[in-house]
């Protein structure tokens, strides 16, 4: 998060656990950038992983392999190369197109995050967005996995 995300910073410090794995993402276009969170997690000795959609169409999280190389994945998104290690994150950062205060979110579509999050029921789910992306209410589908928290440049929202 390139700008000042100080309202959320103290809350991330509470969530960071030494030795645990966080799943982040590489921001594209106007998405809120979690790079500052990644740096703080690394400073807290957390392992960082990123999403990658594998050949079977399933999104999994991978840490960077030796040399930290990234490849271009689906939609041109930077993903860990094939030398990365399979991760089981305890915290997942999720890019948002829109959100509401019930923890409902809209992503890019495809349901990749919903399926991945369903396989990680104990992971803390944190949406990363700009405050202008907040909606009064979003529709909920039966397969939607709600967020626990939302971090914007203005506030930390506990769902």
C-alpha positions as CSV (number, residue, x, y, z in Angstrom):
1,X,0.0,0.0,0.0
2,X,2.1,2.8,-1.4
3,X,0.3,5.7,0.4
4,X,0.0,6.2,4.1
5,X,-2.0,3.3,5.4
6,X,-1.4,4.2,9.1
7,X,-5.0,3.5,10.3
8,X,-4.5,-0.2,9.5
9,X,-0.8,-0.6,10.4
10,X,-1.3,-1.3,14.1
11,X,-3.9,-3.9,13.3
12,X,-1.6,-5.7,10.9
13,X,1.1,-5.7,13.7
14,X,-1.4,-7.6,15.9
15,X,-2.1,-10.1,13.1
16,X,1.5,-10.8,12.1
17,X,2.9,-14.0,13.6
18,X,6.6,-14.8,13.3
19,X,7.1,-17.8,11.1
20,X,3.5,-17.7,9.8
21,X,2.7,-17.3,6.1
22,X,0.8,-14.4,4.6
23,X,-0.7,-14.5,1.1
24,X,-0.4,-11.2,-0.7
25,X,-0.8,-10.2,-4.3
26,X,0.9,-8.0,-6.9
27,X,-1.3,-5.0,-7.6
28,X,-2.4,-4.3,-11.2
29,X,-3.8,-1.1,-12.6
30,X,-5.5,0.9,-9.9
31,X,-5.7,-1.8,-7.3
32,X,-4.6,-0.9,-3.8
33,X,-1.0,-2.0,-3.5
34,X,-0.1,-4.2,-0.5
35,X,3.7,-3.8,-1.0
36,X,4.1,-1.9,2.4
37,X,2.2,-4.7,4.1
38,X,4.5,-7.2,2.5
39,X,7.5,-5.3,3.8
40,X,6.1,-5.2,7.3
41,X,5.2,-8.9,7.2
42,X,8.8,-9.7,6.1
43,X,10.2,-7.5,8.8
44,X,8.0,-9.5,11.3
45,X,9.7,-12.7,9.9
46,X,6.6,-13.9,8.1
47,X,6.8,-15.9,4.9
48,X,5.1,-14.3,2.0
49,X,3.3,-16.1,-0.8
50,X,1.3,-15.0,-3.8
51,X,-1.6,-16.5,-5.8
52,X,-1.0,-18.5,-8.9
53,X,-3.7,-20.2,-11.0
54,X,-2.3,-23.7,-11.9
55,X,-3.0,-25.7,-15.0
56,X,-6.0,-27.3,-13.4
57,X,-7.7,-23.9,-13.0
58,X,-7.3,-23.8,-9.2
59,X,-5.7,-20.8,-7.5
60,X,-3.1,-21.8,-4.9
61,X,-0.6,-19.7,-3.0
62,X,3.2,-20.1,-3.6
63,X,6.2,-18.5,-2.0
64,X,9.1,-17.4,-4.2
65,X,11.7,-20.0,-5.1
66,X,15.4,-19.4,-5.2
67,X,16.2,-16.1,-6.8
68,X,12.6,-14.8,-6.2
69,X,11.6,-15.1,-9.9
70,X,8.1,-14.2,-11.1
71,X,6.3,-15.3,-14.3
72,X,3.4,-13.8,-16.0
73,X,0.2,-15.7,-15.1
74,X,-3.4,-15.4,-16.1
75,X,-4.4,-11.9,-17.1
76,X,-0.8,-10.9,-17.1
77,X,-0.5,-10.9,-13.3
78,X,3.0,-11.5,-11.8
79,X,3.0,-14.9,-10.1
80,X,5.7,-17.1,-8.5
81,X,7.6,-19.2,-11.0
82,X,7.5,-23.0,-11.0
83,X,10.3,-23.1,-8.4
84,X,8.1,-21.6,-5.7
85,X,7.0,-23.5,-2.7
86,X,3.3,-24.4,-2.1
87,X,2.0,-22.4,0.9
88,X,-0.8,-22.7,3.4
89,X,-1.3,-19.1,4.5
90,X,-2.8,-18.1,7.8
91,X,-3.5,-14.6,6.6
92,X,-4.8,-13.8,3.1
93,X,-4.8,-10.3,1.5
94,X,-7.5,-9.9,-1.1
95,X,-7.7,-7.2,-3.8
96,X,-11.2,-5.7,-4.1
97,X,-13.2,-4.0,-6.7
98,X,-15.9,-3.2,-4.2
99,X,-16.9,-4.0,-0.6
100,X,-19.5,-3.4,2.0
101,X,-19.3,-3.4,5.8
102,X,-20.8,-6.9,6.0
103,X,-17.6,-8.3,4.5
104,X,-19.1,-8.9,1.1
105,X,-16.7,-8.2,-1.7
106,X,-16.5,-8.0,-5.5
107,X,-13.4,-9.2,-7.2
108,X,-12.5,-9.6,-10.8
109,X,-14.8,-12.5,-11.3
110,X,-14.1,-16.2,-11.9
111,X,-14.5,-17.2,-8.2
112,X,-10.8,-18.0,-7.8
113,X,-10.5,-16.4,-4.4
114,X,-13.8,-17.8,-3.2
115,X,-12.6,-21.4,-4.0
116,X,-9.2,-20.8,-2.6
117,X,-10.6,-19.2,0.6
118,X,-13.0,-22.1,1.1
119,X,-10.0,-24.4,1.2
120,X,-8.5,-22.2,4.0
121,X,-11.3,-21.9,6.5
122,X,-9.1,-20.8,9.4
123,X,-7.2,-18.1,7.5
124,X,-7.8,-14.5,8.4
125,X,-9.2,-12.8,5.3
126,X,-8.4,-9.1,4.8
127,X,-9.7,-7.1,1.9
128,X,-7.4,-4.4,0.6
129,X,-9.2,-1.5,-1.1
130,X,-9.5,2.3,-1.5
131,X,-12.2,3.9,0.6
132,X,-14.0,5.0,-2.5
133,X,-14.7,1.4,-3.4
134,X,-17.1,1.0,-0.5
135,X,-20.7,0.3,-1.4
136,X,-23.7,0.5,0.9
137,X,-24.6,-3.1,0.2
138,X,-23.5,-5.8,-2.2
139,X,-25.4,-8.9,-3.3
140,X,-24.3,-12.1,-1.7
141,X,-24.1,-15.5,-3.5
142,X,-24.1,-18.8,-1.6
143,X,-20.5,-19.5,-2.5
144,X,-19.2,-16.1,-1.4
145,X,-16.6,-16.3,1.4
146,X,-16.9,-13.1,3.6
147,X,-14.0,-11.0,4.7
148,X,-12.9,-10.7,8.4
149,X,-11.4,-7.2,7.9
150,X,-11.1,-4.5,5.3
151,X,-8.1,-2.1,5.2
152,X,-8.4,1.1,3.3
153,X,-6.1,4.2,3.2
154,X,-8.5,5.8,5.7
155,X,-9.6,3.0,8.2
156,X,-9.5,-0.5,9.4
157,X,-12.9,-2.1,9.3
158,X,-13.7,-5.1,11.5
159,X,-16.5,-7.1,9.9
